Amino acid sequence: MTYAIAAAGTGGHVFPGLAVGEALVAEGVDMGEVLYVGGTRLESAVYPGAGFPFLSVELMGLQRRFTPQNLRLPWVVKRAVDRITGEFEARNVGSVLGLGGYVTVPTGLAARRLGIPFCVSEQNAHAGLANRLMSRLASRSFGSFPETVGMPAASWVGNPIRRSVLSAVDPTEARSSYGLQQEAPVVGVFGGSLGAKVLNDAVEAHVTEWRNTGLQVLHLVGARNAEIVAKARGVHGWHVVPFEDRMERFYAACDLVVARAGGVVAELTATATPVVLVPGAFGSGGHQRANAEVLERIGAAVVVTEEDMGRLGSVVTDLAGDPAALKAMAEAARSFAKPHAAANIGAVMRELHGRVA
C-alpha cells in the first residue's frame, strides 16, 4: 500500500515534502511506495532525481483579482482530481499528505473521494489559502509554529527538514571547504535556491563595510545569478557560491546568517543559527513577516524589513561583533526547534495508513 505526498512549486514546499518521504523510507517503507504529486516546476526534477515515483498534473492558482484566467480553474482542478484519483486507485494509496500550495487542493479532493486519510502540513505562521481550505477535510493538520492562523486545529510539530541538515559538521572543516579564514567571523547570506535580489544587492552595498570591520561574507547567490560571481572575484572577504546542496556545511561555517523568513526558519532553528531575517512582502497574507516576528519575539532573530534595508549593514556588524548576543540567539533558536517534524508526520501517516477517512 502506497503513501502519497503532494508538494509543488518552491523549495519551501518541495523540500519539506521530500523530508517526509525520506523519513518514511528510514522507517522501512520502500521508496517505490512513496508517490509524489506535483506539477512541472522544481518538484519535477527533485523527486524523480531522488528516486521516488512522481505524478505530474496540470496546476493553476487562483488569481486574487478579476481575470478571465480564473474561469479555467474549475476545469483544471477537475482534470487533476480525476487523474490523481485514478493513480491513487491503481497504486492502492493508503494515506495522503499535502504540503500546501495549489496541488494540495486536487490531491485532497481525490483522497476525500476515495475515503483515504488526508493530512496537511503548513510551513508558515499564517496558513496559505489551500491549506486553510483543505484542513477542513483533513484527518490531521500539522503546523510549524505554536499557533497557525487559519488552521486552529493544527498540531505544533514543526516544519519537516531533511535529515542531512542535522548532520554534524565540524566548523573548521566547513570553513576550509569554502576557503574561509578560521579566525574571522563569518556572515552567511542566502535567499533560497534561486537567490533573492534584495539580499544580493544588500551584500554588494555592504560587503566593503563588513570586510573593513573584519567580517567574512559567505554568499549563496542562487544558480541564476552568475554575474555576482564575476563581481565578487578578487574581492577579499567576499566568498560567493552559486548553489549549495549541503546546507549543513553552510550553517556550520557561519556565525550569523542573513536570510528570508520562509520555511527555511525551521533549518535555522534546528541548527541553532543566529539570523537576521528579511521577510519578503510576497506570498499568502504576509506569511514571511509573521514567521519573522515569531522568531524575533523569542529572541532567536533580528528582523530588518525591506523598507528599512539601510539598517542591515550596522545590524550585521553589531551582532557579528557580540558573541554573547549570538550565543543567546542560538540558545533561543535551539529551544524553539522541532528537528524531528518529518519523522513525527511520517509516524502519523503510518498510523492512519489504510484506515477509512
C-alpha positions in Angstrom: 0.0 0.0 0.0 1.4 3.4 -1.1 1.8 6.7 0.7 1.2 9.9 -1.3 2.8 13.3 -0.7 1.6 16.4 -2.6 4.1 19.3 -2.8 4.9 21.6 -5.6 6.3 25.0 -6.7 9.1 26.4 -4.5 11.7 24.7 -2.3 9.6 25.9 0.7 7.0 23.2 -0.2 9.1 20.7 -2.1 11.9 20.0 0.4 9.7 19.6 3.4 7.8 17.1 1.3 11.0 15.3 0.4 12.0 15.2 4.1 8.8 13.3 5.0 9.3 10.8 2.2 12.9 10.2 3.4 11.6 9.7 6.9 9.1 7.1 5.7 11.9 5.3 3.9 14.1 5.4 7.0 11.3 3.6 8.9 11.3 0.8 6.3 8.8 1.9 3.7 10.0 1.0 0.2 10.9 4.1 -1.9 8.7 2.9 -4.7 5.7 3.0 -2.3 6.1 6.8 -1.7 4.3 8.6 -4.6 4.8 12.4 -5.0 2.2 14.5 -6.8 3.2 17.9 -8.3 3.4 20.0 -11.4 6.3 20.9 -13.7 8.4 23.1 -11.6 11.1 22.3 -9.1 9.3 19.2 -7.9 9.5 17.6 -11.3 13.3 17.4 -11.0 13.7 16.9 -7.3 11.5 13.9 -6.6 12.5 11.8 -9.6 16.1 12.8 -9.0 15.8 11.4 -5.5 14.5 8.1 -6.9 10.8 8.5 -5.9 7.8 7.8 -8.3 6.2 11.1 -9.4 2.9 12.0 -10.9 2.8 15.4 -12.7 -0.6 17.1 -13.1 -1.6 20.4 -14.6 -1.7 23.1 -11.9 -3.2 26.5 -11.8 -3.5 29.0 -9.0 -6.4 31.3 -8.2 -5.6 34.9 -9.2 -6.7 37.3 -6.4 -8.0 39.8 -8.9 -10.6 39.5 -11.6 -9.2 37.8 -14.7 -10.7 35.5 -17.3 -8.0 33.0 -16.5 -9.8 32.2 -13.3 -12.7 30.8 -15.4 -10.5 27.8 -16.3 -9.7 26.9 -12.7 -12.7 24.6 -12.0 -11.9 22.5 -15.1 -8.2 22.4 -14.3 -8.9 21.2 -10.8 -11.5 18.6 -12.0 -9.0 17.1 -14.5 -6.3 17.0 -11.8 -8.7 15.3 -9.3 -9.7 12.7 -11.9 -6.1 11.9 -12.8 -5.0 11.8 -9.2 -7.9 9.6 -8.2 -7.1 7.1 -10.9 -3.5 6.9 -9.9 -4.4 6.5 -6.2 -6.7 3.7 -7.0 -4.1 2.0 -9.3 -1.4 2.2 -6.6 -3.7 1.4 -3.6 -2.8 4.6 -1.8 -3.5 4.3 2.0 -2.7 7.8 3.3 -2.0 11.2 1.8 -0.1 14.4 2.9 -0.5 17.8 1.4 2.2 20.5 2.0 0.1 23.4 0.8 0.0 25.2 -2.5 -2.2 24.6 -5.5 -1.6 20.8 -5.7 -3.0 20.2 -2.2 -6.5 21.0 -3.4 -7.0 18.4 -6.1 -4.9 15.9 -4.1 -7.1 16.4 -1.0 -10.3 16.2 -3.1 -9.1 12.9 -4.6 -8.3 11.5 -1.2 -11.7 12.6 0.0 -13.4 10.9 -3.0 -11.7 7.6 -2.2 -12.1 7.8 1.6 -8.3 7.9 2.1 -7.0 9.6 5.3 -5.6 13.0 4.3 -3.3 15.3 6.3 -2.0 18.8 5.7 1.2 20.4 6.8 1.7 24.2 6.9 5.2 25.8 6.8 4.2 29.3 7.9 2.7 31.0 10.9 -0.2 32.2 8.7 -1.6 29.3 6.6 -1.9 29.6 2.9 -5.3 29.6 1.1 -5.0 25.9 0.0 -4.3 24.6 3.5 -6.9 26.8 5.1 -9.5 25.3 2.8 -8.3 21.7 2.8 -7.6 21.5 6.5 -11.4 21.3 6.9 -11.3 17.9 5.2 -8.2 16.7 6.8 -7.8 13.8 9.3 -4.9 15.7 10.9 -3.3 19.1 10.5 0.3 20.0 11.3 1.8 23.4 12.0 5.3 24.8 12.1 4.6 27.3 14.8 2.8 27.1 18.2 -0.2 28.7 16.6 -1.1 28.7 12.9 -3.5 31.4 11.8 -6.2 29.9 9.6 -5.6 26.4 10.9 -6.6 26.5 14.6 -6.6 22.7 15.0 -3.0 22.2 13.7 -0.7 20.3 16.0 2.7 22.1 16.5 5.2 19.5 15.2 7.5 21.8 13.2 8.3 22.1 9.6 9.9 18.9 8.1 13.6 19.3 7.3 15.9 16.8 5.7 18.0 14.6 8.0 21.1 15.7 6.2 20.7 19.2 7.5 21.0 17.9 11.1 24.3 16.1 10.3 27.2 17.1 12.5 29.7 19.2 10.5 33.0 20.4 12.0 33.1 24.2 11.7 36.8 24.2 10.9 36.3 21.8 8.1 33.3 23.7 6.8 35.2 27.0 6.7 38.2 25.3 5.0 35.9 23.9 2.3 34.8 27.4 1.3 38.3 28.9 1.5 37.4 31.0 4.6 39.8 32.1 7.3 39.3 30.3 10.6 39.6 33.2 13.0 37.5 36.0 11.4 33.7 35.9 12.0 31.6 34.6 9.0 28.3 36.2 7.9 26.3 33.9 5.6 23.7 35.3 3.2 21.2 33.4 1.2 17.7 33.9 -0.3 16.7 30.4 -1.3 17.8 28.1 -4.2 17.3 30.9 -6.8 18.7 33.7 -4.6 16.9 36.9 -3.7 17.7 40.2 -5.4 17.1 42.3 -2.3 19.7 40.3 -0.3 22.2 40.1 -3.2 22.0 43.9 -3.7 22.4 44.4 0.0 25.6 42.3 0.1 27.1 44.3 -2.8 26.2 47.5 -0.9 27.7 46.5 2.4 30.5 44.0 1.7 33.2 46.6 1.9 31.9 47.9 5.2 31.7 44.4 6.6 35.1 43.5 5.3 36.6 46.6 6.9 35.3 45.5 10.3 36.9 42.1 10.0 34.0 40.1 8.8 34.0 37.5 6.0 30.9 37.1 3.8 29.8 33.6 2.6 27.2 34.4 0.0 24.8 31.9 -1.7 23.7 34.0 -4.7 21.4 31.5 -6.4 22.0 29.4 -9.5 20.7 32.1 -11.9 22.9 35.0 -10.6 26.2 34.2 -12.2 27.0 37.8 -12.7 27.5 38.3 -9.0 30.2 35.6 -9.1 32.1 37.8 -11.5 31.6 40.9 -9.4 33.0 39.2 -6.3 36.0 37.7 -8.0 39.1 39.2 -6.4 37.2 41.0 -3.6 38.9 39.9 -0.4 36.5 38.5 2.2 33.5 38.0 -0.3 33.1 34.3 -0.9 30.4 33.6 -3.5 28.7 30.2 -4.1 26.0 29.9 -6.8 24.2 26.9 -5.1 24.8 24.7 -2.1 23.2 21.3 -1.8 24.8 20.6 1.6 23.3 23.4 3.7 24.5 21.7 6.9 28.0 22.7 5.8 26.9 26.3 5.2 25.3 26.6 8.6 28.4 25.1 10.3 30.7 27.7 8.7 28.6 30.7 9.7 28.5 32.7 13.0 25.5 34.7 11.7 23.1 34.3 8.8 21.0 36.9 6.8 18.1 35.2 5.1 14.5 35.4 4.0 11.8 34.2 6.5 10.0 31.4 4.7 10.1 27.7 5.6 13.9 27.9 6.0 13.4 29.2 9.5 13.0 25.6 10.5 16.5 24.8 9.4 17.9 27.9 11.1 16.3 27.0 14.5 17.2 23.3 14.2 20.8 24.2 13.6 20.7 26.9 16.3 21.9 29.5 13.8 21.6 33.2 14.8 19.8 35.1 12.0 18.9 38.5 10.7 15.6 37.9 8.8 14.5 40.0 5.9 10.9 38.9 5.3 9.6 39.1 1.7 6.5 41.0 1.1 5.1 38.4 -1.2 3.1 35.2 -0.8 0.0 34.5 1.1 -1.0 37.1 3.6 2.5 38.4 4.5 3.4 35.0 5.9 7.2 35.7 6.0 6.6 38.7 8.2 4.6 36.6 10.6 7.3 33.9 10.7 10.0 36.5 11.3 8.0 38.1 14.2 7.7 34.8 16.0 11.5 34.2 15.9 12.2 37.8 16.9 9.8 37.6 19.8 11.6 34.6 21.3 15.0 36.2 20.8 16.2 33.9 18.0 16.3 36.5 15.3 16.5 40.2 14.5 14.1 41.5 11.8 15.1 44.0 9.1 12.3 44.9 6.7 12.8 45.6 3.0 11.7 49.2 3.7 14.5 49.6 6.2 17.4 47.9 4.5 19.7 50.8 5.2 19.9 49.3 8.8 21.2 46.0 7.6 24.9 47.0 7.5 25.1 48.2 11.1 22.8 45.4 12.4 25.0 42.7 11.0 28.2 44.5 12.1 26.9 44.9 15.7 25.6 41.3 16.1 28.7 39.7 14.5 30.9 41.5 17.0 28.8 40.5 20.0 29.5 36.8 20.9 27.2 37.0 23.9 24.3 38.1 21.8 24.9 35.4 19.2 25.1 32.7 22.0 21.7 33.9 23.4 20.1 33.8 19.9 21.4 30.3 19.3 20.1 29.1 22.6 16.7 30.6 21.9 16.6 29.0 18.4 17.5 25.6 19.9 14.8 25.8 22.5 12.2 26.5 19.8 13.3 23.9 17.2 11.3 20.8 16.2 14.0 18.9 14.4 12.0 15.6 14.2 9.0 17.0 12.4 9.4 14.8 9.3 9.6 11.6 11.4 6.6 12.6 13.5 4.5 13.4 10.5 5.5 10.2 8.9 4.5 8.3 12.0 1.0 9.7 11.8 0.8 8.8 8.1 1.7 5.2 9.0 -0.8 5.2 11.9 -3.6 6.3 9.6 -2.5 4.1 6.7 -5.3 2.0 5.2 -8.0 3.4 7.5 -11.2 4.7 6.0 -11.4 8.5 6.4 
